[in-house]
């Protein structure tokens, strides 16, 4: 059976973009067709300045929302990255295979480092090396497929390069994975800046629909969405990004096609109203299930505990094999008493 691995970073409240671009696909398709692992990658949240209490809170919230979105612990493995030591163990070994040039060519590193410097802050070494940790996340489990947004595809390519290089130098150890990018709503854009991704770490709240936003808040955000000059509703991602974003969101929520939906509207106002209602209805069951799960925190903790145990048992043999292959001595067993 195909093995799938993907993760979500607890650097902000999860958004409509996270749901339409990843979480819904994980729940509706991936966990049913494959041996699927889904991870709250909390170690990745430490690459920039952060509040420790907030990281813990958002990690728990992310896990709860993944369950609310439909992940079933009977069908998939859900866990928190830092609960499985093999991620950090393998990351260092892969750093010994990666090169400085590869790290500095990563687009996300260059963009995030530039933002940190503009703010007058320092750039943490972990920001440079975290793509190697991401590679370790994937390779530790022998994943065949990695569902990602198009902005993460470069990191999966690095993972493939590191797996091939390690296998050639030290012997066949890792499965070489491939990225899979959803065709519809793979990258939902910010409602206030439709040329930028709707990111959970973004500060521009009015342009971001969060999964736990109340219905009236969702309606206001969509109503205030930036559109374009002109009045006709046409689907043109390059020339009319604001309208195109609304049509893509509406299509993702209703199962339609953006181009076909455009022909049904004569005004931006009606498009915004229908898009807002479609988003409210899509998020309604997620918010309801989230409330139920928050009332039973022991259930969520139990899922994460069992998920970590299962993930650890899957990852440890491969990571131990990588240690042996690269030249490290195996642990000395305790002497019999």
Buried (B, 14 or more C-beta within 10 A) or exposed (E): EEBBBBBBBBBBBBBBBBBBBBBBBBBEBBBEEBBBBBBBBBBBBBBBEEEEEEBEEBBBBBBBBBBBBBBEBEBBBBBBBBBBEBBBBBBEBBBEBBEEEBBEEBEBBEEBBEEBEEEEEEBBEBBBBBBBBBBBBBBBBBBBBBBBBEBBBBBBEBBBBBBEBBBEEBEEBBBBBEBBBBEBBBBBBBBBBBEBBBBBEBEEEBBBBBBBBEBEBBBEBBBEBBBBEEEEBBBBBEEBBBBBBBBBBBBBBBEBEBEEBBEEBEEBEEBBBBBBBBBBEBBEEBBEBBEEBEEEEEBBEEBBEBBBBBBBEBBBEBBBBBBEBBEEEEEEEEEEE
